[in-house]
Amino acid sequence: MDNDMESFFEASELLKAIAHPVRLCIIAGLLEKGCCNVTTMQSCLEIPQPTVSRHLQKLKSLGIIEGERNGLEIHYKVVDPRVIDIINLLVK
């Protein structure tokens, strides 16, 4: 049995981040569309924009998503291959 607690801690943080229903929906939507901005996500999720932004910040801080500025908008996409594999197993 491997006792690498640091990697177990990292994995548990990743799983906790994607376990939230809103974040799970955001990730699945981004994988389906390729990329998206906050305004589009907010209208699809029907929750306040600041709430969407908080969830995006959590995902971004863990390296699950990245944002690319396009003028005044930021388009987000999923970049963590582990998360892509997990979501494909769970959602598709």
N, C-alpha and C positions, 0 to 999 in steps of 0.2 A: 504494500500500500504506500502510495506516494504521500509524503507529509509536507508538501509545498503549500503552506497555509496562505502565502501571498497570492498565489495563482487562484486558490479557492476563494479568497476574499474578492479578488478582481472579478472572477466569474459571478459571484453572488451579487456584486454591485451592478454588473451588466444585466443580470436577470431581474433584479429589483427595478431597474430603470425601465425595462421594456414590459414589466408586468402590469403597469398602470393602464387601464382601458383606453384612456385618451392617447397616451404615448404609443400604445400598440396600434391604435387606429391611424395615428399620424405616420408611423413607420410603414404600415401596410399600404396606406395611400400613396406615400412617396415611392414605394417600390412599384406600385401599379402605374403611376403617372411618370416616373422618372425623376421629376423635380417639381417643386411647387413653392409659391410664396405664402406668407402668413395670411393675407387677405382671403385667398382661395381656401386655405385650410379652415379659417374661421367660419366662412359661410357654409362649408360642407359639414363641419362639426356642430355648428349652431351653438357655439360657446363664445364668450367674450374674447376679443383679441389679446388682451393682457394675459389671459389664462393660456392661450395657445403659445404665446411668447415664452411664458415660464416653462412650459413643457419642452419647447424647442431648446431653451437654454440648458436644461438638464441633459437632454440627448446630446447636445453639442459639447458640453463639458466632459462627457465621457467618450467623445470621439465616435459616437454612433452616426451622427450626421455632420455635414459641412454645409456652410452657406456661401453662395457666390453672388456678389453684388452685381446687379444689372440696372444701372441708373439709380433710381431711388428705392428699388426693390431688392430684396435678397431672396434668391431661389435656393431652397434646401434640397439635399439629396442624401440618401443613406450611403455611407462609405465603409462601414464595418462589415466585412464578409461573414463574420460569425453571426451577426444579427440577421443578415440576409438569409443565411441558411436556417436559422431558428424560425424566422417568420414564414419562410416557405414551407417548413414542416407543419407549423401550427395553423396557418391561415388558408393556404391553398389546397 
